[in-house]
Amino acid sequence: MSRQPRTQNVTTDAGEARITWVTSPAPRLVLAVGHGAGGGIEARDLKALAAALPGHGVTVALVEQPWRVAGKKVAPAPKTLDTGWRGLWPVLAAPGLPVVSGGRSAGARVACRTATELGAAAVLALSFPLHPPGKPEKSRADELLGAGVPTLVVQGGNDPFGRPDEFPPGPYALAEVPYGDHGFAVPKRSGATEEQTMRVVTDAVAEWIASLG
């Protein structure tokens, strides 16, 4: 059983951020996951990971960027998001465990851009926004390909920001969530429940983390 979540406010150069720690009773690494530009840590996949992974020896740190903590509705520029993430890193690394840097959508981009610089053990990219919807020519593949550490992309099969078959070859693993959109919601016609869909996500992440050694 994991312990009760604990929140911790952290001052960064981008403002005050917040970490919600969901600790494992026998942690061997920390998974830090940030939210996207349009939502917070209540996203279904982040909640599912926080519920499932502590039992696999993973302490989950749900990270809220300063703009969310301040109650703003719109995310700032990417460089400001990176600044917030950098400011959090010493606290994420304080337990003395390897830290997997992760996030969903815009948070996944932050994790990829800063992984090597911060010394992340690996990157978890949930719903990586490969391109804006309908604009495949505006690719962000360079951020993903430049992560420089072991990387797992978990992508919905119907994600308008990039379907799995649109991703270029590269040094990363990719797990598909069948029928999933950018938020891993699936249509009723798929026959899959949200619980089953979230199990696809959590099983893929748990298996990948176990493979990291």
N, C-alpha and C positions, 0 to 999 in steps of 0.2 A: 504493500500500500504506500502511495506517496503521501507526503505530509501536506498540511493545508497550505495553499498558495500564500506567498509573502510578497508584498510590494515594497519597492525601494526606489526612491526618487534620486536621480543623478543629474548634477549640473554639467552641462556641456556648453561649448562655444556657440551652439545654435539655440540654447535655451534649456529648460528643465525637461528631461526625459524621465521615463518610468519603466522599471522592469518588474514584471510579475514572475516570481520564481516558483516553479513547481518542481520540487526536489525529489530525486530518487533516493530510496533508503540505502542504496549501494551504488553511487554514481561512478562511472568511469569516464564520462565526458559531459560537456555542456552543449546543448543545442540552443543557440540564440536565434530567434526568428522575429523578424520585423513584419509589419503589416504593409498593405498596399496604399496607393494614393487616394483611394476612395473608401477606405474602411479601417477598422481597428483590429485589436487582438481578439475580438469576438467572432472573427471569420471562422466558418465551420471547420476548415482544415487545421487551423491553428489550435482551436479547442480540442479537436480530435487527437492531435499530436501530443498536446499537454496531458491528455487523459491516458494515452496509451504508452508513451515512451518511458516514463519513470519506472515502469515495471521491467524495462529492458536495460536498466542501468544508465539511463539518460536523464539528467536534470534539464528541464526545459525552461528557458528564460524568454518570456514573451515581452518583446520590446515595443514600447510606444514612443514614437518620435516626438520631439518637442512641440511640433505644430499640433499634434493630436492632444497632447497634454494641455496645451493652451486653449483648446476648444475651437481651433480654426477649422474651416471646412475644406480648404484647398491646400494641397501639399506644396511646399516650396520647391525651388530649383534643385536638380540632382546634387549639385555640389554642397548645398545646405544639408540635404539628407545624409550625405557622406560625412559631413562635419559632425552631425549628431551621433552617427554610428561610431566614429572614431572616439568621441568623448565617452561613450559607454564602454568601450572595449576593456579598459583596465579593470572595471568592475566585473565584467563578464569573465575575465581571466583570473580574477582574484581567488576563486576556489582552488586554483593550481591544477586544473584539469584541461585536457585539450578542448578547444572550443570549435564547434562546427558553426560557421556563419551562415545564416539562412534568412529567408523571407519570402513573402508572396508578392508577385507582380513588381511594383516599384521597389519593394524591399529586397526582392531577389536581385535586382540590378545593383543595388547598393552593396549587397554581399559579394557579388562578382567583382565589382570595381575595386573593393578595398581588401579582398582576401589575402593577397600576397603581402601587401604593405603591413597588415595587422598581424600576420602570422596565424591565420586561421588554419585549422587542421583539414578542413574540407568546406564545401559550399552545398547547401540545399536550396535549390531554386524552385519554388512552387509557382506554377502559372507564370513562367518567365514571359514577359511581353516582348516577343521577338520583333514585332512591328506594330504600329498603330492599326486598328481595324481597317481593312480595305486598302492599306498602303504597304504592301509587302516590299516595295522598293526602299522604304525607310527602315532598313534592318538594324537591329541592335545586337546582331550575332557576335560582333567583336567583343562586347562586354562579357558574354558568356564564354567565348573561346579564350579570352584573356584571363580567366580566373586564376589559372596557375596552380590549382590544387584539385584533388579529387572532387568531382561535382556530380550531383544527381539533379536532373530536371524531372519534375512531376507535372505532367501537362494533360489538360483535358482534351479529349479527342475532337471536340467541336469548339475549341477556344478561338475566338475571332482575333485574338492577338498573336496567333501562331498555332496551327495544328501540329501535332507531332511529325507528320510527314513533310512539313516545311523546314524543319530544323536541319542545318548543315551537318555533315560529318565533323566529328571533333572528339577531343579527349574528355568525354563526359558520358554518363549513363542517362538513359531516358526511360521513364516509366509512364505509360499512358493510362489515363483514367477514362474508360470507355464512355462515350456520349457526353462527357463533362464539358461545361462551359468554362469561362474564365474564373468563376467562383466554385467550380466543381459541382454545380447543380446539374442534375440529369433530368431529361424529360420523362414523363410517366410512361411513355411508350417503350422506354428502355427496359422496363421491368425491374430495374434496380432501385432499392430503397436508398435513402441518404446514409443510413447506417452501413449498408453494404459498400457504397461508394467510398465512404470515409475509411472503411477497412482496407480497401485497395490502396489508399494513400498511406495509411499508417503501416501496413504490412510492407509496402515497398520501401519506406523510409527505414523501418526497423531492420529489414534484411540488408539494406545498403550500409547502414551504420555498423552492423555486425561485421561486414566485410572490410571495414576500415582497419580492423585489428586493434 
